[in-house]
Amino acid sequence: MQPEPASFDIEVRKKGKLYLSQIDLSQIEIAKLPYKPFWRQCLPQLHKAYEGVCAYLCVYIELPVGGATVDHCVAKSKQPVFVYEWSNYRLACAAMNTFKNNYDDVLDPFSLSARTFCLELTSGRIYPNPELAVTEQKLAAERTIKRLRLDAPNYRELRARHFSDFVQGYFTEAYLKRISPFVWLEAQRLNLL
């Protein structure tokens, strides 16, 4: 969790709370609340705070091309009290935010234990760490992979290409760490760097 920007309270939280205070919450289902997207004001700061890395896919998102979004870790349809709170925001690429939607069966990237997931670098396959006992954590990792489609062919190809491009010398280790931090961590863990 990175500290909230100095402007966040005025630009997002206070505007959001004022807006919600003008709605009779007893007359509207939480899932149907017409939220004003004040959170979009903090997208540049969120991108900067998390070095542009999608919290779920763990790849760099180029802000100018429009793929970065503010994901509400606790979905807007579940808890209005967290809608305008920095601590509830995760930087997510548009695809991950769409797949996550308002489901609550996705692991929070901020609370993952080390090595919850592993990668097969040459194929890009992601899987729960086999060292995890069959516990709720392992099952939650499997649900997260399934819900977010993290092991879909296009994401496998992306991760495998990042590793291959590094191995072939198309870019440096520092660049691999920037654009694909999970690939970099797994390569480091396997003593390939």
Legacy VTK file of the C-alpha trace (Angstrom):
# vtk DataFile Version 3.0
C-alpha trace
ASCII
DATASET POLYDATA
POINTS 193 float
0.000 0.000 0.000
1.391 3.339 -1.045
0.489 6.566 0.786
-2.443 8.463 -0.592
-1.616 11.612 -2.567
-1.937 14.963 -0.817
-4.761 16.020 -3.155
-6.774 12.812 -2.703
-8.869 13.930 0.258
-10.121 17.057 -1.530
-10.335 15.689 -5.072
-11.894 12.306 -4.338
-12.898 11.493 -0.747
-14.637 14.754 0.198
-16.396 15.072 -3.158
-17.517 11.439 -2.925
-18.773 11.728 0.634
-20.625 14.943 -0.169
-22.240 13.294 -3.169
-23.273 10.208 -1.136
-24.658 12.407 1.647
-27.158 13.821 -0.854
-28.571 10.380 -1.690
-31.150 8.622 0.447
-29.311 5.314 0.716
-32.352 3.640 2.272
-34.246 4.108 -0.990
-31.668 2.576 -3.362
-30.097 -0.869 -3.528
-26.354 -0.604 -2.892
-25.631 -2.442 -6.155
-27.613 0.182 -8.077
-26.131 3.326 -6.555
-25.313 5.876 -9.261
-21.739 6.590 -8.196
-19.923 9.609 -9.537
-16.465 8.458 -10.715
-14.389 10.925 -8.694
-11.795 8.136 -8.327
-10.737 8.791 -11.920
-9.161 12.048 -10.717
-6.493 10.061 -8.901
-5.610 7.653 -11.743
-2.368 9.482 -12.646
-1.277 9.431 -8.983
-2.281 5.760 -8.637
-0.275 4.935 -11.750
2.748 6.788 -10.404
2.458 5.310 -6.887
2.504 1.756 -8.242
5.063 2.418 -10.971
2.443 1.709 -13.620
2.181 -2.004 -12.777
-1.205 -3.744 -12.918
-1.876 -5.180 -9.468
-3.325 -8.389 -10.938
-1.482 -9.120 -14.195
1.796 -7.644 -12.916
2.796 -5.961 -16.170
3.443 -2.316 -16.916
0.464 -0.314 -18.239
1.184 2.634 -20.484
-1.017 5.388 -19.064
-1.329 7.436 -22.294
-2.936 4.572 -24.253
-5.874 4.340 -21.854
-5.452 0.817 -20.504
-5.076 1.782 -16.834
-8.095 1.793 -14.527
-8.898 2.212 -10.848
-10.113 -1.107 -9.486
-12.140 -1.095 -6.286
-10.758 -4.026 -4.304
-14.007 -4.136 -2.352
-16.515 -3.720 -5.156
-18.638 -0.587 -5.347
-21.708 -2.809 -5.326
-20.722 -4.271 -1.944
-19.642 -1.419 0.347
-20.348 2.250 -0.471
-18.173 3.335 2.456
-15.028 2.233 0.549
-15.891 3.668 -2.885
-13.978 6.894 -2.369
-11.096 5.514 -0.269
-7.499 5.311 -1.541
-6.871 2.139 0.483
-9.516 0.378 -1.613
-7.920 1.235 -4.966
-5.720 -1.057 -7.019
-4.152 -0.051 -10.317
-5.518 -2.513 -12.868
-5.414 -2.882 -16.603
-8.868 -2.660 -18.176
-9.064 -6.415 -18.855
-8.342 -7.405 -15.238
-10.811 -4.843 -13.917
-13.472 -6.196 -16.277
-12.835 -9.831 -15.342
-12.797 -9.046 -11.625
-16.003 -7.038 -11.914
-17.779 -7.143 -8.533
-16.676 -10.656 -7.613
-15.065 -11.072 -4.218
-13.245 -14.343 -4.886
-10.053 -12.684 -6.144
-7.049 -12.448 -3.841
-6.094 -8.920 -2.878
-2.620 -8.303 -4.315
-1.766 -6.221 -1.245
-2.282 -9.149 1.099
-0.616 -11.956 -0.868
1.995 -13.970 0.930
5.306 -14.393 -0.832
5.280 -16.988 -3.558
1.542 -17.564 -3.746
1.941 -17.937 -7.508
4.670 -19.392 -9.711
5.517 -19.045 -13.384
6.830 -21.426 -15.974
8.991 -18.866 -17.761
9.296 -20.458 -21.195
5.560 -21.068 -21.574
4.268 -18.195 -19.411
1.996 -20.566 -17.478
0.944 -19.304 -14.048
-0.077 -21.673 -11.271
-0.419 -21.764 -7.486
2.840 -22.480 -5.714
2.964 -26.293 -5.354
4.585 -25.833 -1.938
1.308 -24.424 -0.628
-0.672 -26.994 1.294
-4.179 -27.607 0.034
-5.584 -24.819 2.129
-7.893 -21.918 1.576
-4.901 -19.933 0.292
-4.159 -22.446 -2.471
-7.826 -22.695 -3.400
-8.084 -18.893 -3.425
-5.043 -18.726 -5.720
-6.719 -21.187 -8.098
-9.963 -19.164 -8.031
-8.033 -15.966 -8.717
-6.284 -17.478 -11.727
-9.605 -18.731 -13.060
-11.615 -15.556 -12.374
-9.027 -13.199 -13.878
-8.136 -15.625 -16.693
-4.494 -15.140 -15.740
-3.498 -18.367 -17.485
-5.273 -17.558 -20.756
-3.155 -18.100 -23.879
-2.706 -14.385 -24.546
-1.322 -13.744 -21.036
0.886 -16.827 -21.206
2.269 -15.566 -24.501
2.886 -12.100 -23.068
4.862 -13.412 -20.089
6.812 -15.921 -22.206
7.638 -13.194 -24.746
8.877 -10.849 -22.038
11.212 -13.547 -20.752
12.314 -14.593 -24.234
13.013 -10.998 -25.267
15.172 -10.577 -22.196
17.060 -13.840 -22.809
17.652 -12.864 -26.439
19.082 -9.533 -25.323
16.358 -7.285 -26.704
16.213 -5.499 -23.379
18.026 -5.296 -20.074
17.257 -6.842 -16.722
16.239 -3.402 -15.435
13.717 -3.081 -18.264
12.344 -6.591 -17.626
11.865 -5.629 -13.970
9.968 -2.504 -15.044
7.648 -3.998 -17.666
7.106 -7.471 -16.194
8.034 -7.569 -12.494
6.595 -11.024 -11.837
8.564 -12.533 -14.726
11.651 -10.771 -13.339
11.019 -12.117 -9.809
10.559 -15.670 -11.035
13.710 -15.461 -13.192
15.572 -14.145 -10.136
14.172 -16.911 -7.918
15.378 -19.498 -10.440
18.844 -17.862 -10.588
18.436 -17.004 -14.262
19.500 -13.382 -13.870
LINES 1 194
193 0 1 2 3 4 5 6 7 8 9 10 11 12 13 14 15 16 17 18 19 20 21 22 23 24 25 26 27 28 29 30 31 32 33 34 35 36 37 38 39 40 41 42 43 44 45 46 47 48 49 50 51 52 53 54 55 56 57 58 59 60 61 62 63 64 65 66 67 68 69 70 71 72 73 74 75 76 77 78 79 80 81 82 83 84 85 86 87 88 89 90 91 92 93 94 95 96 97 98 99 100 101 102 103 104 105 106 107 108 109 110 111 112 113 114 115 116 117 118 119 120 121 122 123 124 125 126 127 128 129 130 131 132 133 134 135 136 137 138 139 140 141 142 143 144 145 146 147 148 149 150 151 152 153 154 155 156 157 158 159 160 161 162 163 164 165 166 167 168 169 170 171 172 173 174 175 176 177 178 179 180 181 182 183 184 185 186 187 188 189 190 191 192
